[in-house]
Amino acid sequence: MQDVTVVRTSVLPPYAAHLRVYEPLAAYPEPERAHWQAYAAEHGPDAPEAGLPVAAAVLAEQRAALAELVGRTPRALPERESERAFVRLVDGVLYICPWATRLRNWQALEELRAGAPVALVDTALPPATRAEAEADRERWRSEHPDARPWILTSRWEVPVRWFLPFGDEDRCFVPAGTGEKEGEVVRGDQASLFYLTPMAQARRRVARAYRALREAVPEGELVRGAEQVGRWLEEFHPRSLVELDYGGLVHLLGAERLLADRSAGELEDGLRALRAGEPAEALRAYEALTARWRQVLALRHAN
């Protein structure tokens, strides 16, 4: 028998962060509620308590996306919407965050058109394929005028505006191979950094930030970001949970930087200084935060 080389591979999440909303099961109308209830009963929660990440489910989502590409002609969209979700269990309440893969693919297509060279876009997705996807999107929108994604994605960075709904007390860092409490093993065996907070608290923080920023820097980038995040949060059930997950960025930052990262707390300190009439201190905090994340963003151009 010939020698056989066994190659072991693993799928890691892309270098992307995610802002998610988990709505309580009761917020979903029938028949969606019955579907998600059955789904949760079959698969169990991805995170059975607030201090644990959904990292294993993120890997499952990535593997599913890659499996769709194997042996197929590239397509702009999946043929049908995903029937899967991230599931959290907090204080005995089930919270559901649908993957909504098809809807997010439409958004990604729009971002690709806006940010990539035309020649690259045409090579990846020919004009006829994009036109078909856009026509499909318009038909779908006419049938689902109130649809919105439960997940926002940012590649290579966490946008500063995404920290507005959170405080430092919402931060959960789980080192690789250990859980946050008493050393239990985390599924996926990867480090995770995420923030999790109730929707009511998230909305209050964003509203306070927006008022302070509008008075101090009405034309600033962060005030526009606060308005954007605030409008998105208003689309969901008031008893939802909001999560900021560093996702695959943990592999860029490394354990030491993750352990030291206090981005939400730093932004909170800057806003506190702004409300206290200390604009210089607020500017210093904001510039330090944005400079650090620009360094991370610059890695996308690294060889």
N, C-alpha and C positions, 0 to 999 in steps of 0.2 A: 504493500500500500504506500502510495506517495505521501511525503510529508505535506501536511496541510497547515497553512498559516491562518490562524483565527484572528480576525480583526474585530476588536470591540469598539463600538462607537456609542456616542451619547449625543442627544439633542439638547442643546442649551437654548434658553430663550434668547431672542435677538436683543441687541443693545437698545432697549426701549423701556420706558416707564409708562405706567397706566394709572389713570384716574377713573375709579369705578364707583357706581352707586348700586347698592344692594337694597332692593325694596322688600318689605315684609310680604310673605306669601299671600296674606289677606288683601294686598293692594292689587293683585292681578285679577282681572275679570275671568269668568268662565268662557271658554273651556281651558284657557291658559293656566288658571289656578290648579285645575285637576291634573294637567300635564306636569307642572312643576312639582306638585305634591308627590306624584308617582315617581318622577325622576329622582327627587330627594330620597324617597323611601328605598329606591333601588340602589342608588349610588352612595348614599350617605353624605354627610357634610364634608366639604373640602377642608374646612377649618372648624373643628368642634368647639372652639372657644375663641374669644376676641384676641388673645395674645399669640395666636398661631397663624402662619401665613397660608396662602393658597398656592404655594410654589409648585407643588406636584401637579395641580390642575392646570397651571400655566404651561408646564411641560407637555401635558396631555393635549392641550389646545394646539401647541406648536407642532407636535407630532402628527396630529390630525390634518393640519394645514399642509405639511410636507407630503403626507400620504396622498393627498388630493392631486399633487403635482406629478407623482411618479407615473411614468408611462403615458402621460396625457399631453395633448397640445395645450400650451398656455392659454388660459382663459381670463377674462377680466373679472368674472364673478363666479362664485359657486352656483350650481344649478338650482339649489333651494336653500332656504334659511336654515341655520343650525338649530337643532332642538336641544342643545346642551347649555349649561350655565355653570357659573361659580356659585357654590352654596356655602353660606356661613350659618352657624348655629350660635347665637348669643343669648344667654339667659333664657334658654328654652324656646326662643323664637327663631323660626327659619327665615333666612333672608336670601333672596335670589337675585343674581346678576346675570342675565342672559348673555351669551356670547354675541348674538346678533351679527354673525360673521358676514353675511351678505350685505347688510347695511354698512358695516365698517369697511368692506371692500369698496363700496361706492365712494366713501369718504377718502380712502387711500388713493383711489383713482384721481379724484379731484386734486389732492395734494401733489400727486406725481405730475399731473399736467401743469400745475402752477410752479413747481420747483425744479423740474428736470429739463435738460435740453430737449428740444423737439425731436432731434434725430434719435436720442436714446429712448424717448417715449414711443416713437414709431417702431423702433426695433423690438422693444419689449412687448408692445401691444399695438398692432397695426391699426390705422385709422378706422377701418371698417369694424374691427372688433370693439373699439372704444365707442363708436357711434351706436352700435347695437346695445352696449351696456348702458349708455346714457338714455337711450329710448326706453329701455327696460326700467331704468330708475324713475323716469318721469311717469310711466304707467303706474308703477308701484306707489309713488308719492301721491298720485291722485286717489288711490284706494286707501292710503294710510297717512292722511294729512297731519296727524298728531304724533307720528313716530319720531323717536329720538334715540340715540345710542346710549346704552348704560355704561359704555367704556370709551374713554378718550385715550389716545396713544401718542406719545412723543418719543421720537428716536434720538438717541445720543445725549439727551439732557432731560432734566426735569424743569419745565418752565417755572419761573419764579412765581407767577400768578397761581400755580397749583398749590403752593404752600399756604395760601390765604385761609382756607377753611380749617387749618389745623394749628394746634399748639404743641409745645414740646412734650406735654404730658400724653399726647396721642401716639407718640413714637414707639415702635416696637422693633428692636433689633434682635434677630435670632441667628447666632453664629452657626456655621456649617456643622451639621451632625448633632446639634443639641437643640432642644427646645428652650423656650424662655423660662420655664419653671421646672426646677429640680432636675434638669438634665435629661428630659425625655427626648427620644429620637424624633426628628422631624422628617416626614416623608419627603424624599427627593434629596436629602442630605446636602442641601445647599444653603448658604447664608441668605438671609432675607432682611430687608429693611422696608417697613411700611408704616403708614399712619392710618388710624381708624378712629372715626368720631361719629356721633349721632348727627343726623341731618339738621336738627334744630340748632345745634351748636355751630355747625359749619356755616349755616346761613347767617347766624348772628355775627360771626367773625368776619365774613365777607362784607356784610352790610356796614359794619363799623369801619372796616378798612376803606371801603368805597367812600364813605362820608369824609373821613380824614384826608384821603388822597384828593378827592374832588375839591376840597377847600384849599389844599396846599399846592397841588400840581394838577390843575384841571385838564391839561392836555398831555399828561404823562402817559407813558406806555403801561405802567402798572394800574392806573385808574381804569384804563380801557380793559385791561385784563380782569380786574375785579368785576366790572360790569358783565363781561363775557361769562365768567365762572358763575356769578350770581344768577344770571338768566338761565344757565343750564341747570343749576341745582333746583330752581323753582319748578322745573318740569316733573319732579318726582314726588313721591309720597312723603309727607312730613315726618314720618317715623322710620325713614330709611337710614342706612348707614353709608358713610362716604369713606372711601379708601384711596390713599395714594400709595402705590406699590412701585418701588424702584426697579422691580423686574430684573431684566438682564443687565441693567447698569451695575449691579453688584459685582459682576465679573470685570468691569472696567475700573471700579473704584478700589477694590481690594478691602480686606478685613480691617486694616488699620484706619483707612479713611472712612469706612462705614461706621466704625465704632465712634469716631470723632465727629461725624456729621450731625449738625444740629440746625439744619437749614430753616425749618419751620420756626424754631425758637428764635433764631437770629432775625428773621423777618418780623416776627411778633415784637421783638425788642425795638426794631426800627420804627414800627408803627406806633408803639408806645411813646417813643421819643417824639415822634411827629405830633401826637395828640398833646404832649406836654409842652409844646412850643419850642422844641429843640431840633430844628430842621437840619443843622449841620451833622448832628449825631445820627439822625435818621438817614441822611444821605450816605454817611460813612458805612452804615450797616448794609444799606441796599447795594452800594457799589462793591463792597467786599463779597457779598453773596453772588451777585451777577458775575463778577470776575472769576470766582471759583468755578461756577458752572460753565462759563465760556471756555475755560481750560479743558473741561470734560468734553464739551461740544467739539473742540478743535481736534480731538482724537479721531474723528471720523475721516480726517484727511491724512492720518498717519499711515506710513507704509507698513 
